[in-house]
Amino acid sequence: MRWGLLGLLLMLAGCAINPVTGRNELRLVPESTELSLGAEQYAPSRQSQGGDYSAHPQVAVYVRSVGQRLAAVSDRGLPYEFTVINDSTPNAWALPGGKIAVNRGLLTELGSEAELAAVLGHEIVHAAARHGAQGMERGILLEGAVLATSLATGGSQYADLASAGAALAAGLIGQKYGRDAERESDYYGMKYMARAGYDPQAAVSLQETFVRLADGKESNWLAGLFASHPPSRERVEANRQTAQTLAPGGEIGVERYRQQLAPLFAAKPAYAAYDQGLQALTKGDTGKALTLADQAIALEPREALFYGLRGDALQKEGKYRDAVTEYDRALVHNGDYFLFYQQRGLALQKLGERDRAAADLEQGMKRLPTATALNALGEDALAGGNRAKAKEYFAAAADTESPAGKAAARSLLRLDLPENPQKYLKIALGLDDRGYLQAQLSNPTGEAISDIGFTIRFLDGRGKQQTVRRSWSGPLAPGRSVVVTVGIGPLPNLKGAQAGIIAARLVERR
C-alpha cells in the first residue's frame, strides 16, 4: 500500500530545475500551491506572530525598500512582500511564495542596512529556493495519503486545508531548516547582497554575532531566530569563504540604518517595560503589569500593545468596563490587530453586552480564527437559545488543544451527547465462556459519562431476530472500558448480533 502510494506520487509529481541552485529536483508541491499558500496565510501568520508594527509606519516602509532592492536581483520572480512584526523576539521568517517578515526585536539588534540586507537576503533564498515547499514535500513522502495526492494534483482538498487553519503556515514559520538549506540561504543571500550593492562581509559579522549570542544562551534569541536558523562556527567560516569569492566593498549603511530606525531604538526601553509587564501578568501580578504598562506608554504613547496590556490586566482584575476603555485606546492606535477585538469582545461579554461582544469577536475572527473567540461565540449562541449554531462554534474550537478548545469540547459534548451518543461511545459484543452475550462499552472522550443506554439485536435459539434494550448506570471514566453482562444466552455464536448506543449523560464536574 505505502509503496503503491509512493509510486502514484512519483508519477503525479514532476521534475523541475531549482531556480536558485540550478539543480534538477522532484517537485510534489506546484508553484501555484506555493503562491496560494503564501497569499492566503501571510496575513493570519502576521496576526498570530504579533501583528504588524504600526507605531511608526516609516520603519516598515524602509524595511520593504531594502527587501525589494534585494528581491529585484534574486533568481526567482515571486510576488515578494516584506513586513515588520510587532514582537520583541529576534526572529525573521519566510512563507512560500515570497512572503517575508522580520520582527521588531531583530531590527534593534542589527547595526547596519547591510546586516538587514543579510537577514532579508537569507529569507528571500528560503522562499526562492523552495525550502518551505521542500519541507512540505518531505512531509508528504513521510506522512502521505490524501493530502499528498491532493497537493500533487492541485486538488481542492488542499485549498480547503490551507484556508481552514494557519497550522500549516505556523509549522512552516517555525520549522527548523536543515544544514543544506541554511548553507544555500547564506551563500545565495550573500550573492544577492553583492548584486544589490551591499557589502557581503556584513553577513559574516552578523553570523559571528549570532554565534556569540547563541553561546551565551540568550533566552529570547534561543526562542526566536536560533530555533529555526541555528547558527554555527561552520556557517561563519563558510560565509568567510563566500565573501572572498565576491567583489569587495559595497554599501554598509550604518548611519542610514540608525536614522531610519531611530524611533525603534528610542523605544527599546518602552518595549522592555512592556515585555516585563507581560511576564508579570502571566504570573498574576496585575498591579506590576499596570505599572510597567504605564511606564511604556509614557515612553512611547503611540504603541497599541501597551494599552492592550492595561486592558488585559484590568480584565483579569474583573474591571471589565475599564478594560474596554483600554482596548478602545489600543484600537485607535492599531485598528487591525485581532487580539484587541477579541479581548474587548470577551470583556463586553462579561458586561452582558452580547451584540457588541459578538461583533468584536467576529472582527477578531476575520483576522485570525482562534479557539478562544470560537468558544466565546458558542457560549453567546447558546445563551441566545441557538443550540445548532453553538454546536458549530464549539466543534470548530474543539479541534485545538488550547484551554479554550478543551472547554469547547466539553460544551459540545454536553450539547450533543444526549442527541448523538453513538458519536462519542463505542460498543462491541462478545460471548463469555458459557455462551452468554456481553457488551463492552468504551469511552474514548475526555469526560466521564453515565446512564449509558444501548440496544442489542440477535438471533435466538429458533433463529428469530430479537431486540432488547439494556443500560449501565456508570459512571464510565474517560478513556476506560467496561464489560457488561446483558443476560442473553447461551448463544452458539455472534451471527446476526448487532448493538448500538442510544442514550448517555455527561457527568458534571464538581
C-alpha positions as CSV (number, residue, x, y, z in Angstrom):
1,M,0.0,0.0,0.0
2,R,2.7,2.5,1.0
3,W,4.9,1.7,-2.0
4,G,1.9,1.9,-4.3
5,L,1.1,5.4,-2.9
6,L,4.7,6.5,-3.3
7,G,4.7,5.3,-6.9
8,L,1.5,7.2,-7.6
9,L,3.0,10.3,-6.1
10,L,6.1,10.0,-8.2
11,M,4.0,9.6,-11.3
12,L,1.9,12.7,-10.4
13,A,4.9,14.8,-9.5
14,G,7.2,16.5,-11.9
15,C,10.9,17.2,-12.1
16,A,12.0,20.8,-12.4
17,I,15.1,22.9,-12.2
18,N,15.5,24.8,-8.9
19,P,15.6,28.5,-10.0
20,V,18.3,29.3,-7.4
21,T,20.6,26.3,-7.3
22,G,20.1,25.1,-10.9
23,R,19.7,21.5,-9.7
24,N,17.1,19.2,-11.1
25,E,14.7,18.1,-8.3
26,L,11.5,16.2,-7.7
27,R,8.6,18.6,-7.2
28,L,5.4,17.5,-5.5
29,V,4.2,21.0,-4.5
30,P,3.5,23.0,-7.6
31,E,4.3,26.7,-7.8
32,S,0.6,27.6,-7.8
33,T,0.3,26.0,-4.3
34,E,3.3,27.9,-3.1
35,L,1.8,31.2,-4.3
36,S,-1.7,30.5,-2.9
37,L,-0.4,29.3,0.4
38,G,1.7,32.5,0.8
39,A,-1.1,34.8,-0.3
40,E,-3.7,33.1,1.9
41,Q,-1.6,32.7,5.1
42,Y,0.6,35.8,5.1
43,A,-2.0,38.0,6.9
44,P,-3.1,35.4,9.5
45,S,0.5,34.4,10.1
46,R,1.4,38.0,10.8
47,Q,-1.5,38.3,13.2
48,S,-0.5,35.2,15.0
49,Q,3.1,36.4,15.5
50,G,2.1,39.8,17.0
51,G,0.6,41.8,14.2
52,D,2.3,44.4,12.0
53,Y,4.4,47.1,13.7
54,S,2.4,50.4,13.1
55,A,3.6,52.9,15.7
56,H,6.0,54.4,13.2
57,P,5.0,53.3,9.6
58,Q,8.1,54.7,8.1
59,V,10.1,51.8,9.7
60,A,8.2,49.2,7.7
61,V,8.5,51.4,4.5
62,Y,12.3,51.4,4.9
63,V,12.5,47.6,5.5
64,R,10.3,47.0,2.4
65,S,12.6,49.2,0.3
66,V,15.7,47.1,1.4
67,G,13.8,43.9,0.7
68,Q,12.6,44.9,-2.7
69,R,16.1,46.0,-3.6
70,L,17.3,42.5,-2.9
71,A,14.3,40.8,-4.5
72,A,15.0,42.7,-7.7
73,V,18.3,40.8,-8.1
74,S,17.0,37.4,-6.9
75,D,16.9,34.3,-9.2
76,R,13.2,33.8,-9.0
77,G,10.5,36.3,-9.7
78,L,8.0,36.0,-6.9
79,P,5.4,38.5,-5.6
80,Y,7.7,39.4,-2.7
81,E,6.3,41.2,0.3
82,F,8.1,42.4,3.4
83,T,6.7,43.5,6.8
84,V,7.8,44.2,10.3
85,I,6.2,42.1,13.1
86,N,5.5,43.8,16.4
87,D,7.3,41.4,18.6
88,S,10.4,41.7,20.7
89,T,11.7,38.2,20.0
90,P,14.6,38.4,17.5
91,N,13.2,36.5,14.5
92,A,12.6,36.5,10.8
93,W,10.7,34.1,8.6
94,A,9.6,33.4,5.0
95,L,6.5,31.7,3.7
96,P,6.4,30.0,0.3
97,G,5.6,32.5,-2.4
98,G,8.0,35.2,-1.2
99,K,6.1,36.4,1.9
100,I,8.7,37.6,4.4
101,A,8.6,39.1,7.8
102,V,11.2,40.4,10.3
103,N,10.5,41.1,14.0
104,R,10.9,44.4,15.6
105,G,13.1,42.7,18.1
106,L,15.6,41.7,15.5
107,L,15.8,45.1,13.8
108,T,17.1,46.7,17.0
109,E,19.8,44.1,17.3
110,L,21.2,44.8,13.8
111,G,23.8,47.5,13.3
112,S,23.6,48.5,9.6
113,E,21.5,48.3,6.5
114,A,23.9,45.7,5.1
115,E,23.2,43.5,8.1
116,L,19.4,43.9,7.4
117,A,20.1,43.0,3.8
118,A,21.9,39.8,5.0
119,V,18.8,38.8,7.0
120,L,16.4,39.6,4.2
121,G,18.5,38.1,1.5
122,H,18.7,34.9,3.6
123,E,14.9,34.8,3.8
124,I,14.5,35.6,0.1
125,V,16.5,32.5,-0.7
126,H,14.4,30.3,1.6
127,A,11.4,31.4,-0.5
128,A,13.1,31.4,-3.9
129,A,14.8,28.1,-3.5
130,R,11.6,26.5,-2.3
131,H,12.9,25.5,1.2
132,G,9.5,25.8,2.8
133,A,7.9,23.8,-0.1
134,Q,10.6,21.2,0.2
135,G,9.7,20.8,3.9
136,M,6.1,20.2,2.8
137,E,7.2,17.7,0.3
138,R,9.2,15.8,2.9
139,G,6.1,15.6,5.0
140,I,4.1,14.3,2.1
141,L,6.5,11.5,1.4
142,L,6.7,10.6,5.1
143,E,3.0,11.0,6.1
144,G,1.4,10.7,2.7
145,A,-2.0,9.7,1.5
146,V,-4.9,12.1,0.8
147,L,-3.0,15.4,1.4
148,A,-0.1,14.2,-0.7
149,T,-2.3,13.2,-3.7
150,S,-4.2,16.5,-3.4
151,L,-1.0,18.5,-3.4
152,A,0.4,16.7,-6.4
153,T,-2.8,17.1,-8.5
154,G,-3.6,20.6,-7.3
155,G,-6.9,19.4,-6.0
156,S,-9.4,21.4,-4.0
157,Q,-8.9,19.4,-0.7
158,Y,-5.6,21.2,-0.2
159,A,-7.1,24.6,-0.7
160,D,-9.7,23.8,1.9
161,L,-7.0,22.6,4.3
162,A,-4.9,25.8,3.8
163,S,-7.8,28.1,4.2
164,A,-9.2,26.2,7.2
165,G,-6.4,26.9,9.5
166,A,-3.0,28.6,9.9
167,A,-1.4,25.4,11.4
168,L,0.4,24.6,8.2
169,A,1.8,28.1,7.8
170,A,2.7,28.2,11.5
171,G,4.7,25.0,11.0
172,L,6.5,26.5,8.0
173,I,7.3,29.6,10.0
174,G,8.7,27.6,12.9
175,Q,10.3,24.8,11.0
176,K,14.0,24.2,11.7
177,Y,15.8,24.4,8.4
178,G,18.4,21.7,7.6
179,R,22.1,22.5,7.3
180,D,21.9,22.3,3.5
181,A,19.1,24.8,3.3
182,E,20.9,27.2,5.7
183,R,24.1,27.0,3.7
184,E,22.2,27.7,0.5
185,S,20.5,30.7,2.0
186,D,23.7,32.0,3.4
187,Y,25.6,31.5,0.1
188,Y,23.0,32.8,-2.4
189,G,21.8,35.5,0.1
190,M,25.4,36.9,0.1
191,K,25.4,36.8,-3.7
192,Y,22.1,38.8,-3.8
193,M,23.7,41.3,-1.3
194,A,26.6,41.8,-3.7
195,R,24.4,42.1,-6.7
196,A,22.3,44.8,-4.9
197,G,25.4,46.7,-4.0
198,Y,25.8,45.8,-0.3
199,D,29.0,44.7,1.4
200,P,28.6,40.9,1.8
201,Q,31.1,41.0,4.7
202,A,28.1,42.1,6.8
203,A,26.8,38.6,6.6
204,V,30.0,37.3,8.1
205,S,30.0,39.7,11.0
206,L,26.2,39.1,11.6
207,Q,26.8,35.3,11.9
208,E,29.7,35.9,14.3
209,T,27.3,37.9,16.4
210,F,24.7,35.2,16.3
211,V,27.2,32.5,17.3
212,R,28.3,34.6,20.3
213,L,24.7,35.2,21.4
214,A,23.9,31.5,21.0
215,D,27.0,30.5,23.0
216,G,25.7,32.9,25.7
217,K,22.4,31.2,25.6
218,E,20.4,34.4,25.3
219,S,16.9,33.1,26.0
220,N,15.0,35.4,23.7
221,W,17.3,34.5,20.8
222,L,17.1,30.8,21.5
223,A,13.3,31.0,21.3
224,G,13.4,33.1,18.1
225,L,15.8,33.1,15.2
226,F,18.1,30.4,16.5
227,A,15.3,27.9,16.9
228,S,14.6,27.9,13.1
229,H,18.0,29.2,11.9
230,P,20.7,27.6,14.2
231,P,24.0,29.5,13.9
232,S,27.3,27.7,13.9
233,R,31.1,28.3,13.5
234,E,30.8,26.2,10.3
235,R,28.4,28.8,8.9
236,V,30.7,31.7,9.9
237,E,33.6,30.0,8.1
238,A,31.5,29.2,5.0
239,N,30.4,32.9,4.8
240,R,34.0,34.0,5.0
241,Q,34.9,31.8,2.1
242,T,31.9,33.0,0.1
243,A,32.9,36.7,0.8
244,Q,36.3,36.0,-0.7
245,T,34.7,35.0,-4.0
246,L,32.6,38.2,-4.2
247,A,33.7,41.7,-5.2
248,P,35.0,43.6,-2.1
249,G,33.3,46.7,-0.9
250,G,29.7,47.8,-1.2
251,E,27.3,49.7,1.0
252,I,27.2,49.1,4.7
253,G,24.8,52.0,5.7
254,V,25.4,52.3,9.4
255,E,24.2,55.9,9.7
256,R,21.3,55.4,7.3
257,Y,20.1,52.4,9.3
258,R,20.3,54.2,12.6
259,Q,18.5,57.2,11.2
260,Q,15.6,55.2,9.6
261,L,15.2,53.1,12.7
262,A,15.6,55.9,15.2
263,P,12.1,55.5,16.6
264,L,12.6,51.8,17.3
265,F,15.9,52.3,19.0
266,A,14.5,55.2,21.1
267,A,11.5,53.0,22.1
268,K,13.6,50.0,23.3
269,P,13.2,50.8,27.0
270,A,9.4,51.1,26.4
271,Y,9.2,47.6,24.9
272,A,11.5,46.2,27.6
273,A,9.0,47.5,30.2
274,Y,6.1,46.1,28.2
275,D,7.8,42.6,28.0
276,Q,8.3,42.7,31.7
277,G,4.7,43.6,32.2
278,L,3.6,40.6,30.1
279,Q,5.7,38.4,32.3
280,A,4.2,39.9,35.4
281,L,0.7,39.4,34.1
282,T,1.4,35.8,33.3
283,K,2.4,35.3,36.9
284,G,-0.8,37.0,38.1
285,D,0.7,40.3,39.3
286,T,-1.7,42.7,37.7
287,G,-0.5,45.6,39.7
288,K,3.0,45.3,38.4
289,A,1.7,44.8,34.9
290,L,-0.3,48.0,35.0
291,T,2.7,50.0,36.4
292,L,5.0,48.7,33.7
293,A,2.4,49.4,31.0
294,D,2.1,53.0,32.2
295,Q,5.9,53.3,32.1
296,A,5.9,52.0,28.5
297,I,3.1,54.4,27.5
298,A,5.0,57.4,29.0
299,L,8.0,56.5,26.8
300,E,6.1,55.5,23.6
301,P,2.4,56.7,23.6
302,R,1.8,55.6,20.0
303,E,2.2,51.8,20.7
304,A,-1.2,50.0,20.8
305,L,0.2,46.9,22.6
306,F,0.8,49.0,25.8
307,Y,-2.9,49.9,26.1
308,G,-3.8,46.3,25.3
309,L,-1.6,45.2,28.3
310,R,-3.5,47.6,30.5
311,G,-6.8,46.1,29.2
312,D,-5.7,42.6,29.9
313,A,-4.6,43.4,33.4
314,L,-7.8,45.2,34.2
315,Q,-9.9,42.4,32.8
316,K,-8.0,39.9,34.9
317,E,-9.0,42.1,37.9
318,G,-12.6,41.9,36.9
319,K,-12.7,45.6,35.9
320,Y,-14.4,44.9,32.6
321,R,-15.6,48.5,31.8
322,D,-12.2,49.9,32.4
323,A,-10.7,47.2,30.3
324,V,-13.0,48.1,27.4
325,T,-11.8,51.6,27.6
326,E,-8.1,50.5,27.3
327,Y,-9.0,48.2,24.3
328,D,-10.7,51.2,22.7
329,R,-7.5,53.2,23.0
330,A,-5.4,50.3,21.6
331,L,-7.7,50.1,18.6
332,V,-7.3,53.8,18.0
333,H,-3.5,53.2,17.5
334,N,-3.9,49.9,15.7
335,G,-7.3,49.0,14.3
336,D,-6.2,45.9,12.6
337,Y,-4.9,43.6,15.3
338,F,-7.2,40.6,16.1
339,L,-6.3,40.4,19.8
340,F,-7.7,43.8,20.7
341,Y,-11.1,42.9,19.2
342,Q,-11.1,39.5,20.8
343,Q,-10.2,40.8,24.2
344,R,-12.7,43.7,24.1
345,G,-15.3,41.2,23.0
346,L,-14.6,39.0,26.0
347,A,-14.9,42.0,28.3
348,L,-18.1,43.1,26.7
349,Q,-19.5,39.6,27.1
350,K,-18.8,39.8,30.8
351,L,-20.7,43.0,30.9
352,G,-23.7,41.4,29.3
353,E,-23.4,43.4,26.1
354,R,-23.9,40.4,23.8
355,D,-24.4,42.2,20.5
356,R,-21.3,44.3,20.8
357,A,-19.3,41.4,22.2
358,A,-20.3,39.1,19.2
359,A,-19.4,41.9,16.7
360,D,-16.0,42.3,18.2
361,L,-15.3,38.6,18.4
362,E,-16.3,38.2,14.7
363,Q,-14.0,41.1,13.8
364,G,-11.2,39.2,15.6
365,M,-12.1,36.0,13.8
366,K,-11.9,37.7,10.4
367,R,-8.2,38.5,11.1
368,L,-7.3,35.3,13.0
369,P,-9.7,32.5,13.9
370,T,-8.9,31.3,17.5
371,A,-10.4,28.7,19.8
372,T,-10.9,31.5,22.4
373,A,-13.2,33.5,20.1
374,L,-15.0,30.5,18.8
375,N,-15.7,29.2,22.3
376,A,-17.0,32.6,23.4
377,L,-19.2,32.9,20.3
378,G,-20.5,29.4,21.1
379,E,-21.4,30.5,24.6
380,D,-23.1,33.5,23.2
381,A,-25.2,31.5,20.7
382,L,-26.1,29.1,23.5
383,A,-27.2,32.0,25.7
384,G,-29.4,33.2,22.8
385,G,-31.0,29.8,22.5
386,N,-29.4,28.8,19.2
387,R,-28.1,25.3,20.1
388,A,-27.3,24.4,16.5
389,K,-25.1,27.5,16.0
390,A,-23.5,27.0,19.4
391,K,-22.6,23.4,18.4
392,E,-21.0,24.7,15.2
393,Y,-18.8,27.1,17.1
394,F,-17.9,24.6,19.8
395,A,-17.0,22.0,17.2
396,A,-14.7,24.4,15.4
397,A,-12.9,25.4,18.6
398,A,-12.7,21.8,19.9
399,D,-10.1,20.9,17.2
400,T,-7.4,22.7,19.2
401,E,-5.6,21.6,22.4
402,S,-5.8,25.0,24.0
403,P,-7.7,25.6,27.2
404,A,-10.5,27.2,25.3
405,G,-10.5,24.3,22.9
406,K,-10.9,21.9,25.7
407,A,-13.7,23.9,27.2
408,A,-15.4,24.0,23.9
409,A,-15.1,20.2,23.5
410,R,-16.8,19.8,26.9
411,S,-19.6,22.2,25.9
412,L,-20.1,20.4,22.6
413,L,-20.2,17.0,24.4
414,R,-22.8,18.4,26.8
415,L,-25.0,19.6,24.0
416,D,-24.5,16.8,21.5
417,L,-24.2,13.7,23.7
418,P,-27.9,13.3,24.5
419,E,-28.8,13.6,20.8
420,N,-25.9,11.6,19.3
421,P,-24.4,9.3,21.9
422,Q,-23.3,6.9,19.3
423,K,-20.8,9.5,18.0
424,Y,-18.9,9.5,21.4
425,L,-19.2,6.0,22.8
426,K,-18.3,2.6,21.4
427,I,-19.9,-0.8,21.9
428,A,-18.6,-4.3,21.0
429,L,-20.3,-7.6,21.5
430,G,-18.8,-10.9,22.7
431,L,-19.6,-14.2,24.3
432,D,-18.4,-15.4,27.7
433,D,-17.1,-19.0,28.2
434,R,-20.7,-20.1,28.8
435,G,-22.0,-18.5,25.6
436,Y,-23.8,-15.6,27.3
437,L,-23.7,-12.3,25.5
438,Q,-21.5,-9.5,26.8
439,A,-21.3,-5.8,25.8
440,Q,-18.0,-3.9,26.0
441,L,-18.7,-0.2,26.5
442,S,-15.8,2.2,25.7
443,N,-15.5,5.9,26.4
444,P,-12.8,7.5,24.2
445,T,-13.8,11.0,25.3
446,G,-12.0,13.1,27.9
447,E,-15.1,13.2,30.2
448,A,-16.8,10.8,32.5
449,I,-20.2,9.5,31.1
450,S,-23.1,7.8,32.9
451,D,-26.5,6.4,32.2
452,I,-25.5,4.6,29.1
453,G,-28.3,3.0,27.2
454,F,-27.9,0.5,24.3
455,T,-29.8,-1.9,22.2
456,I,-28.8,-5.4,21.1
457,R,-30.3,-7.3,18.1
458,F,-29.5,-11.0,18.0
459,L,-30.9,-14.3,16.7
460,D,-32.4,-16.5,19.4
461,G,-32.3,-20.3,19.5
462,R,-35.0,-20.6,16.9
463,G,-33.3,-18.3,14.5
464,K,-35.7,-15.4,15.1
465,Q,-34.3,-11.8,15.5
466,Q,-34.9,-10.3,18.9
467,T,-34.2,-6.8,20.1
468,V,-33.6,-5.9,23.7
469,R,-32.6,-2.7,25.5
470,R,-30.1,-2.5,28.3
471,S,-28.5,0.2,30.3
472,W,-25.5,0.7,32.6
473,S,-25.6,3.5,35.1
474,G,-21.8,4.0,35.4
475,P,-20.0,6.4,35.5
476,L,-17.6,5.3,32.8
477,A,-14.3,7.2,33.3
478,P,-12.6,8.9,30.3
479,G,-10.5,6.6,28.2
480,R,-11.9,3.5,30.0
481,S,-14.0,0.5,29.1
482,V,-16.3,-1.9,30.9
483,V,-17.7,-5.3,30.1
484,V,-21.4,-5.6,30.9
485,T,-23.2,-9.0,31.1
486,V,-26.6,-8.5,29.5
487,G,-28.4,-11.7,30.5
488,I,-28.8,-13.2,27.0
489,G,-27.8,-16.7,26.1
490,P,-26.5,-19.2,25.8
491,L,-25.9,-18.5,22.1
492,P,-23.9,-20.6,19.7
493,N,-22.2,-17.6,18.1
494,L,-22.5,-13.9,17.3
495,K,-24.0,-14.4,13.9
496,G,-26.5,-11.6,13.2
497,A,-25.8,-9.8,16.5
498,Q,-25.6,-6.0,16.4
499,A,-25.5,-3.3,19.1
500,G,-25.9,0.4,19.2
501,I,-25.6,3.2,21.8
502,I,-28.9,5.1,22.2
503,A,-28.5,7.2,25.4
504,A,-25.8,8.7,27.6
505,R,-25.3,11.6,30.0
506,L,-22.3,13.7,30.7
507,V,-21.1,13.6,34.4
508,E,-20.9,17.2,35.6
509,R,-17.7,18.2,37.3
510,R,-17.9,19.3,40.9
